[in-house]
Amino acid sequence: MLRLSGLLLPLDHSEEDLARAICTRLEVAREALLGFTIARKGNDARRRNAIRLVYTVDVSLADEAAVLERFFRDPDLRATPDMGYRFVAEAPAGATRPVVVGAGPCGLFAGLILAQMGFRPIIVDRGKVVRERTKDTWGLWRRAELNPDSNVQFGEGGAGTFSDGKLYCRIKDPRYLGRKVLAEFVKAGAPPEILTDAHPHIGTFRLVSMVENMRRDIEALGGEYRWQTRVDDLVIEGGRLRGLVLQDGSVLEADHVVLALGHSARPTFEMLHARGVHMEAKPFSIGVRIEHPQSWVDRARFGDCAGHPDLGAASYSLAHHCENGRTVYSFCMCPGGRVVAATSEEGRVVTNGMSQYSRAEFNANSGLVVGIDPARDYPGGPLAGITLQREIEDRAFVAGGSSYFAPGQTVGDFLARRPSTKLGEVVPSYMPGVTMTDLAECLPEFVLDSLREALPVFGRQVANYDHPDAVMTGVETRTSSPVRITRGKDLQSLNLRGLFPAGEGAGYAGGILSAAIDGIKVAEAVALSMTGR
């Protein structure tokens, strides 16, 4: 088959319209088109009142070689790539069992791939299974009761379980490992559309059942889960990892460990640093969550086409380079979703965003964050970023009333540099609640200045973005890991053999898909190491 990209069709076209567009583009008769499948579907909304759908299709033609030769200079036409996944090894008889620490997207796929290759991994996580974890998470949202080991950050599925469930990223993927991830998700119950949507997402409730199904697959292949099991120390002999000391004092022997931590595994980062595992501070971003009615965003992005079933809820992606050298950008935009409490430590407030698959709730929300850098903003060593995060989260807890309510401020009051005392047209969605105040009590001055410069700019790009009644809720501090646990070309720690840092917490991914892909890569590295290849 041949893969043809860049086909543009209007909304409400028919399947036959798409077939004719293929034939016109390839200059072949209709009867020469034997069939086609959609490989990717997106939209071009740059002209909001003349939105077009954009297709990539795999086509079967009567004479594919002739067409490919005729269009050999066309970058939009090529042979359909082989996106099948092939295992790099098979577990030998009697192989020792690798251990995966963390059951988020990275650990889930590291465990799955190792299980599919026959290695029967042991997966440990400090949190609970996803349905018990969901109850604990709602305890914070509804009753302001935090379980430090079972919350938005910790437990089966990782932080991505309570998110928009975005399944796209910008990393290079020449082996199509992302396709393997999406195929496994569909097998576990995700809608098949994620295989073709240009910007696929799943949503929280669907992710819950999917991670349960994938856990059952891993267990059926000989894998084993150990919940509420925190790793408190390492057993190291001669620069080689030999085991993990668990919270009950027992030792889990292991010489191949995938360290698939989340970005909030602060006590584990501290333990690793104390044990001399090489790590470094890395850049991340801090700021707030901003909310607008989804109808405002739909109208701003899609104009008269807002509400069309082929378009769904509109999203945005914004960035501004400030005069002070900082960059402000939207992060983890959640159409038709809500802002949620995402702290994992007592006496601190953290926000995040989530959506269901339908994206049907009233507000749109996004992180509105400012990039920060260790050399400029937290030069105190590998863990200095964690210290900064905690300071900001402490201040947010106090500003919100010391009750896990979040501090909030309207955009109008923020730009006018006055505390907010009441809401306008936009009602914040954060649970357990929002205390209207002054976000200057929480955030560094350079962050405030950067946001004030960026908001009017974004208002010119997305109508009503800087509307006085839009609500900003603080604080967003966990955009990515503040550390990188460095690794070599073999994906092992630079100074501890047998330890394979992976995923978002280790500083090698950002989001569900990239973390899952990294989990596959590290599982392969473990398998090759264990088989001596």
Secondary structure by P-SEA (a helix, b strand, c coil): cbbbccccccccccaaaaaaaaaaaacccccccccccccbbbbbcccccbbbbbbbbbbbcccaaaaaaaaccccccccccccbbbbcccccccccbbbbccccaaaaaaaaaaaaaccbbbbbbccccaaaaaaaaaaaaccccccccccccccccccccccccccccccccccaaaaaaaaaaaaaccccccccccbbbbccaaaaaaaaaaaaaaaaabbbbbccccccccccccccccccccccccccccccccccccccaaaaaaaaaaaccbbbbbbbbbbbbbbccaaaaaaacccccccccccccccbbbbbbccccbbbbbccccccbbbbbccccccbbbbbccccccccccbbbbbbbbbbbcccccccccaaaaaaaaaaaaaaaaaaccccbbbbbcaaaaaaccccccccccccccccccccccccccccaaaaaaaaacaaaaaaaccccccccccccccccccccccccccccccccccccccccccccccccccaaaaaaaaaaaaaaaaaaaacc
